[in-house]
Amino acid sequence: MTQPNFLTTPQGRRIAYHLTEGDGPCVVFLGGLKSDMEGTKALHLEAWAKASGRQFLRFDYSGHGQSSGRFEDGAIGDWAEDSFEAIHALTSGPIVPVGSSMGGWQALLLARRIPERIAGLVTIAAAPDFTEDGYWAQFTPAQKKALDEHGFVELPSDYMEPYIVTRRMIEDGRRHLILRSPLALPFPVRLLQGTSDTAVSSQTALRLLGHATSPDMRLLLVKDADHRFSDGPCLGLIEAAVKEVSP
């Protein structure tokens, strides 16, 4: 594993990143909750970008991977700031965000903030508004009471140690919801979703498809693919989707 470079944001967070120089719109990988930039999808896209002479950026949000901070102190808005500041400082011209799970929400927040810079967008098991529709909506009365009294609850994960969900994450998430108001995506969009995903359902992908407006938006449902979406065929589909939205 090569050592990353670091960017200090205006908010004082130290963001670890790898930037590959190249041509065309910069492909920017946005990872999932508690994931890091060393994952299979990020590294596959980086290798593709290098082989294709394409510019590519991967980074860790604060509280993730090699960046500064604790995960428990972060929230959707913090990671949206990290994403914007990394892109603003390290790239110029058009970009192609590729967002996985929570990174899909981040990609859509970028689309709302800087639509003029986005050439195309790809999501993989996107999880927009999951703090409200996934966490809060499914909390038991006891969990909601614990959140109010103690400031956090622990949730089991299929993929790693339990998630710590804080009251701040829930409250901050409500300030960044995207499925409650019009969402214009004036560029090509590809949504990728596995039918065997136990973390984000296909219904979420269908809701996003129906909610957003775009001149060229397509959803690809992949039978039996899970949330990781990281086997050989799935990686090939991600690569193909990036090519489609940024020829």
SEMIKE-817149 format. One line per 2 residues: their letters; for each residue z, y, x of N, C-alpha, C. Coordinates in steps of 0.1 Angstrom, whole numbers, plus 5000, padded with zeros to 4 digits. Atoms other than C-alpha are relative to their C-alpha. Layout:
SEMIKE-817149
a> Z Y X Z Y X Z Y X  ...
END
This chain:
SEMIKE-817149
mt> 5000 4988 5008 5000 5000 5000 5000 5012 5009  5001 4988 4992 4989 5033 5015 5010 5010 4995
qp> 4990 4990 5003 5013 5062 5016 4993 5011 4991  5006 4990 5008 5007 5088 4989 5001 5014 5006
nf> 4998 4986 4997 5003 5125 4992 5010 5005 4989  4991 4994 5010 5027 5148 4972 4997 5014 4997
lt> 5002 4987 5006 5024 5178 4950 5013 5005 4994  4988 4995 5007 5053 5200 4940 4995 5009 4989
tp> 5005 4992 5012 5047 5214 4905 5008 5013 4999  4992 4988 5003 5058 5248 4893 5013 4998 4994
qg> 4987 5004 5006 5086 5230 4875 5009 4994 5010  4991 5006 4990 5099 5217 4908 5000 4985 5002
rr> 5001 5015 4999 5089 5181 4904 4990 4996 5011  5008 5005 4989 5074 5162 4933 4992 4988 4996
ia> 5009 5010 5006 5044 5142 4922 4992 4993 5011  5008 5009 4990 5030 5113 4943 4986 4998 4994
yh> 5014 5002 5005 4992 5110 4941 4991 4994 5011  5011 5004 4991 4961 5095 4957 4987 5006 4994
lt> 5012 4993 5004 4929 5115 4955 4988 4995 5008  5012 5004 4993 4895 5100 4963 4989 5010 4998
eg> 5010 4990 5001 4868 5125 4971 4987 4993 4996  5013 5006 5005 4834 5120 4955 4993 5010 4991
dg> 5008 4992 5009 4808 5133 4931 5003 4998 4985  4999 5002 5014 4806 5137 4894 5013 5005 4994
pc> 4987 4997 5006 4834 5144 4869 5011 4991 5006  4989 5007 4994 4867 5134 4884 5006 4990 4990
vv> 4994 5010 5009 4880 5102 4868 5015 5000 5003  4986 4999 4999 4918 5106 4862 5007 4989 4993
fl> 4992 5011 5007 4940 5076 4855 5014 5005 4996  4987 4997 5005 4970 5082 4833 5007 4988 4996
gg> 4994 5013 5003 4994 5053 4833 5009 5000 4988  4991 5002 5011 5018 5040 4807 5014 5003 5003
lk> 4986 4998 4999 5055 5044 4801 5006 4990 5010  4993 5008 4990 5075 5032 4831 4990 4992 5009
sd> 5010 5006 4991 5042 5021 4848 4999 5009 5012  5003 4991 4989 5030 5035 4881 4986 4999 5004
me> 5014 4999 4996 4998 5043 4899 4995 4988 5009  5004 5012 4992 4998 5009 4918 4996 4989 4991
gt> 5004 5011 5009 4988 4989 4887 4986 4996 5001  5013 5006 4998 4958 4967 4884 4989 5009 4995
ka> 5010 4991 5005 4938 4991 4862 4997 5012 5009  5002 4988 4991 4944 5021 4884 4993 4996 5013
lh> 5006 5004 4987 4935 5003 4916 4986 4995 4998  5014 5004 5003 4904 4987 4900 4991 5012 4999
le> 5008 4989 5002 4891 5020 4889 4998 5008 5013  5002 4993 4988 4898 5035 4923 4990 4993 5009
aw> 5010 5008 4993 4878 5007 4940 4986 5003 4995  5013 4997 5006 4850 5013 4916 4995 5014 5004
ak> 5003 4987 4997 4851 5050 4922 4995 5002 5015  5003 4999 4986 4850 5046 4960 4986 4993 5002
as> 5013 5007 4999 4821 5021 4957 4988 5008 4994  5010 4992 5007 4802 5045 4934 4999 5014 5005
gr> 5000 4986 4995 4809 5077 4953 5006 5010 4990  4995 4991 5011 4829 5091 4924 5014 5005 5004
qf> 4987 4994 4998 4859 5114 4926 5010 4993 4990  4990 5008 5008 4891 5097 4914 5014 5005 5003
lr> 4987 4996 4998 4927 5107 4909 5010 4991 4993  4989 5008 5007 4958 5085 4902 5013 5006 5005
fd> 4987 4993 4996 4994 5098 4903 5011 4993 4992  4988 5004 5007 5029 5090 4892 5006 5012 4993
ys> 4992 4990 5007 5046 5110 4865 5014 5001 5007  4986 4999 4995 5081 5123 4874 5008 4989 4994
gh> 4992 5011 5005 5106 5096 4870 4993 4986 5000  5008 5012 4999 5079 5070 4877 4996 4998 5014
gq> 5006 5003 4987 5068 5052 4908 5007 5007 5012  4995 4993 4987 5071 5073 4940 5002 5015 4998
ss> 4997 4986 5002 5075 5107 4923 5015 5002 4998  4986 4997 5000 5108 5125 4921 5005 4999 4985
gr> 4994 5000 5013 5133 5123 4892 5004 4987 4995  4996 5012 5007 5149 5097 4870 4992 4999 4987
fe> 5007 5002 5012 5130 5081 4842 5008 5005 4988  4992 4997 5011 5159 5086 4818 5001 5015 4997
dg> 4999 4986 5002 5157 5124 4823 4987 5006 4995  5013 4995 5003 5120 5126 4814 4997 4999 4985
ai> 5005 5000 5014 5101 5131 4781 4985 5003 5000  5014 4999 5001 5066 5133 4768 4995 5014 5005
gd> 5005 4986 4995 5063 5171 4775 5001 5001 5015  4999 4999 4985 5075 5167 4811 4988 4993 5006
wa> 5011 5008 4994 5048 5141 4818 4987 5007 4996  5012 4992 5003 5022 5163 4800 4999 5011 5010
ed> 5000 4989 4990 5032 5191 4824 4995 4994 5013  5004 5006 4987 5029 5167 4854 4985 4997 5000
sf> 5015 5003 5001 4994 5156 4842 4992 5013 5002  5007 4988 4999 4982 5191 4837 5000 5006 5014
ea> 4998 4994 4987 4996 5204 4870 4993 4993 5011  5007 5008 4990 4982 5175 4890 4985 5003 4999
ih> 5015 4998 5002 4947 5180 4875 4997 5014 5004  5003 4986 4997 4949 5218 4878 5000 5003 5015
al> 4998 4997 4985 4960 5217 4915 4990 4992 5008  5007 5009 4992 4939 5188 4927 4986 4998 4997
ts> 5014 5001 5004 4906 5189 4908 4994 5013 4996  5007 4989 5006 4880 5213 4897 4988 4995 4993
gp> 5012 5004 5008 4852 5211 4872 5004 4989 4990  4998 5010 5011 4848 5183 4846 5009 4988 5004
iv> 4992 5012 4997 4872 5154 4844 4998 4990 4989  5000 5011 5010 4873 5120 4826 5013 4994 5000
pv> 4987 5006 5001 4908 5111 4816 4999 4985 4995  4999 5014 5005 4915 5073 4813 5014 4997 4998
gs> 4986 5001 5003 4948 5069 4795 5003 4986 4995  4996 5013 5004 4966 5036 4792 5014 5001 4993
sm> 4987 5000 5008 4993 5032 4764 5005 5014 4999  4995 4986 5001 5015 5063 4767 4990 5009 5007
gg> 5010 4992 4993 4988 5076 4791 4989 5004 4990  5009 4997 5010 4965 5075 4761 5004 5013 4992
wq> 4994 4988 5006 4988 5100 4744 4998 5012 5009  5001 4989 4990 4988 5121 4776 4985 5005 5001
al> 5014 4996 4999 4950 5120 4777 4996 5009 4988  5003 4992 5012 4948 5133 4741 5007 5014 5000
ll> 4994 4987 4998 4973 5161 4749 4992 5008 5009  5009 4992 4991 4951 5171 4778 4987 5005 4992
ar> 5012 4996 5008 4921 5171 4754 5003 5012 4991  4996 4988 5009 4940 5195 4731 5002 5012 5009
ri> 4997 4989 4992 4950 5217 4760 4989 5006 5008  5011 4995 4991 4919 5219 4782 4987 4993 4996
pe> 5012 5007 5004 4890 5206 4761 4987 5003 5008  5012 4995 4992 4865 5227 4781 4998 4992 5013
ri> 5001 5007 4987 4872 5206 4812 4997 4985 4998  5001 5015 5001 4868 5171 4797 4986 4997 4997
ag> 5014 5005 5002 4834 5154 4800 5000 4988 4991  4999 5012 5008 4845 5123 4783 5014 4994 5001
lv> 4986 5005 5000 4877 5103 4775 5000 4985 4996  4999 5015 5002 4887 5066 4776 5015 4998 4998
ti> 4986 5004 5001 4919 5052 4762 5001 4985 4999  4998 5014 5000 4933 5017 4766 5013 4997 4993
aa> 4988 5002 5008 4958 5006 4739 5008 5013 4999  4993 4987 5001 4966 5043 4733 5011 4999 4990
ap> 4988 5000 5008 5000 5049 4719 5005 5014 4996  4996 4987 5004 5000 5084 4704 5011 5000 4991
df> 4988 4998 5009 5032 5096 4687 5009 4988 4999  4992 5013 5001 5049 5063 4696 5015 5003 4999
te> 4986 4998 5000 5083 5080 4700 5005 5002 4985  4997 4998 5014 5082 5089 4663 4997 4988 4991
dg> 5005 5011 5009 5061 5061 4647 5004 4986 5005  4996 5013 4994 5072 5033 4671 5015 4999 5001
yw> 4985 5001 4998 5108 5041 4681 5008 5005 4988  4992 4995 5011 5123 5064 4655 4999 4993 4987
aq> 5002 5006 5013 5107 5048 4625 5006 4986 4999  4995 5013 5000 5120 5014 4635 5015 4999 5004
ft> 4986 5000 4997 5155 5024 4646 5008 4996 4988  4990 5003 5011 5183 5009 4625 5010 5012 4999
pa> 4990 4990 5002 5210 5032 4611 5010 5000 5012  4990 5000 4989 5233 5020 4639 4993 5006 5013
qk> 5007 4994 4988 5207 5029 4666 4999 5015 4999  5001 4986 5002 5202 5063 4651 5013 5007 5002
ka> 4987 4995 4998 5239 5068 4651 5004 5000 5015  4997 5000 4985 5242 5057 4688 4992 5011 5007
ld> 5008 4989 4994 5214 5081 4697 5006 5013 4998  4994 4987 5003 5232 5109 4680 5013 5002 5008
eh> 4987 4999 4994 5266 5101 4694 5000 4998 5015  4999 5003 4986 5258 5088 4729 4988 5006 5008
gf> 5011 4994 4994 5224 5104 4735 4989 4990 5005  5010 5009 4996 5205 5072 4742 5002 4986 4993
ve> 4999 5014 5004 5198 5036 4731 4991 4992 5009  5008 5009 4991 5184 5006 4750 4992 4991 4991
lp> 5009 5008 5007 5154 4988 4737 4994 4989 5009  5006 5011 4991 5141 4954 4750 4985 5002 5002
sd> 5014 4999 4997 5107 4952 4766 4994 4986 5003  5007 5012 4997 5082 4924 4768 4996 4999 5015
ym> 5006 4999 4987 5072 4935 4803 5009 5003 5011  4991 4995 4989 5102 4948 4822 5014 5001 4995
ep> 4987 4998 5004 5139 4957 4820 5000 5009 4987  5000 4992 5013 5150 4974 4787 4997 5015 5003
yi> 5003 4986 5000 5137 5009 4780 5013 5007 4996  4990 4990 5005 5163 5037 4778 4993 5011 4992
vt> 5006 4990 5009 5153 5059 4749 5010 5010 4997  4990 4990 5001 5171 5092 4749 4997 5009 4988
rr> 5002 4991 5011 5176 5117 4721 4990 5011 5004  5010 4990 4996 5157 5142 4742 4986 4995 4999
mi> 5013 5005 5000 5127 5119 4744 4995 5000 4985  5004 5000 5014 5126 5116 4706 4998 5014 4995
ed> 5002 4986 5004 5131 5153 4700 4988 5007 5006  5012 4995 4993 5106 5163 4726 4987 4994 4995
gr> 5012 5006 5005 5081 5138 4713 4995 5007 4988  5004 4993 5012 5082 5156 4680 4992 5013 5002
rh> 5007 4988 4997 5069 5187 4696 4986 4998 5006  5013 5003 4994 5039 5169 4710 4992 4990 4992
li> 5007 5009 5009 5027 5148 4680 4986 5004 4998  5015 4996 5001 4989 5147 4677 4994 4994 4987
lr> 5006 5006 5012 4983 5126 4645 5004 5006 4987  4995 4993 5011 4999 5151 4622 4992 5013 4997
sp> 5008 4988 5001 4974 5179 4627 4986 4997 5005  5014 5003 4995 4936 5181 4633 4999 4998 5015
la> 5002 5003 4986 4925 5166 4666 4985 5000 5003  5014 4999 4997 4891 5177 4678 4997 4995 5014
lp> 5003 5006 4987 4876 5157 4707 4984 5002 5001  5014 4997 5000 4842 5174 4713 4993 4995 5012
fp> 5006 5007 4988 4830 5149 4739 5000 4985 4997  5000 5015 5002 4823 5111 4741 5014 4994 5002
vr> 4986 5006 4999 4854 5090 4735 4998 4985 4998  5000 5014 5002 4859 5053 4739 5014 4995 4999
ll> 4986 5006 5003 4890 5035 4725 4999 4985 5002  5000 5015 4997 4897 5000 4739 5014 4995 4995
qg> 4988 5005 5006 4922 4978 4721 5000 4985 4999  4999 5015 5001 4933 4941 4724 5006 4996 4986
ts> 4995 5005 5013 4939 4922 4691 5013 4993 5002  4988 5007 4998 4968 4903 4707 5011 5009 5007
dt> 4991 4990 4994 4986 4935 4719 5013 5000 4991  4987 5000 5008 5023 4932 4708 5008 5013 5002
av> 4993 4988 4997 5033 4966 4721 4993 5012 4991  5007 4989 5008 5006 4988 4703 4990 4992 4991
ss> 5008 5008 5009 4989 4974 4672 4986 5006 4999  5014 4996 5003 4952 4976 4663 5000 5011 4990
qt> 4999 4990 5010 4963 4997 4634 5001 5014 5006  4999 4987 4993 4972 5025 4658 4987 5005 5004
al> 5014 4996 4995 4937 5025 4673 4992 5004 4988  5008 4997 5012 4922 5025 4638 5004 5014 4994
rl> 4995 4987 5005 4944 5054 4628 4995 5012 5008  5005 4990 4991 4934 5074 4658 4985 5002 4998
lg> 5014 4999 5002 4897 5066 4652 4997 5008 4987  5002 4993 5013 4900 5078 4616 5005 5015 5000
ha> 4994 4987 5000 4920 5109 4625 4992 5010 5008  5007 4990 4991 4901 5125 4653 4986 5003 4996
ts> 5015 4997 5002 4867 5142 4651 4994 5000 5014  5007 5001 4988 4842 5136 4678 4985 4997 4997
pd> 5014 5002 5003 4804 5136 4681 4996 4985 5004  5003 5013 4995 4805 5101 4698 5013 4993 5003
mr> 4987 5007 4998 4837 5081 4693 4999 4986 4995  5001 5014 5004 4838 5043 4693 5013 4993 5004
ll> 4989 5009 4998 4865 5017 4691 4995 4986 5003  5004 5013 4996 4861 4984 4709 5013 4991 4998
lv> 4989 5010 5002 4885 4956 4696 4996 4988 5008  5002 5011 4992 4888 4928 4721 5009 4988 4996
kd> 4992 5011 5005 4899 4895 4706 5008 4993 5011  4990 5007 4992 4930 4879 4722 5004 5008 5012
ad> 4995 4992 4989 4934 4907 4748 5013 5005 4997  4986 4995 5002 4970 4918 4753 5001 5014 5004
hr> 4998 4986 4997 4986 4951 4761 4997 5003 5014  5004 4997 4986 4980 4948 4798 4986 5003 5002
fs> 5014 4997 5000 4943 4947 4793 4995 5000 5015  5002 4999 4985 4940 4938 4830 4993 4988 5006
dg> 5007 5012 4994 4921 4905 4833 4986 5005 5004  5013 4996 4995 4886 4905 4848 4991 5006 4989
pc> 5009 4995 5010 4866 4909 4816 5005 5014 4994  4995 4987 5005 4889 4937 4804 4998 5011 5010
lg> 5003 4990 4989 4886 4956 4837 4985 5004 5000  5014 4997 5001 4849 4953 4833 4997 5009 4989
li> 5002 4992 5011 4851 4968 4799 5004 5015 5002  4995 4987 4996 4871 4997 4812 4990 5008 5008
ea> 5010 4994 4991 4846 5004 4839 4988 5004 4992  5012 4997 5008 4817 5002 4814 5003 5012 4991
av> 4997 4988 5009 4835 5027 4791 5000 5013 5008  5000 4988 4992 4840 5052 4819 4985 5004 5003
ke> 5014 4997 4997 4803 5049 4828 4993 5006 4987  5007 4995 5013 4793 5055 4791 5003 5014 4997
vs> 4997 4986 5003 4812 5087 4788 4998 5010 5011  5003 4991 4989 4803 5101 4822 4989 4995 5008
p> 5012 5006 4993 4768 5090 4832 4997 5008 5013
END
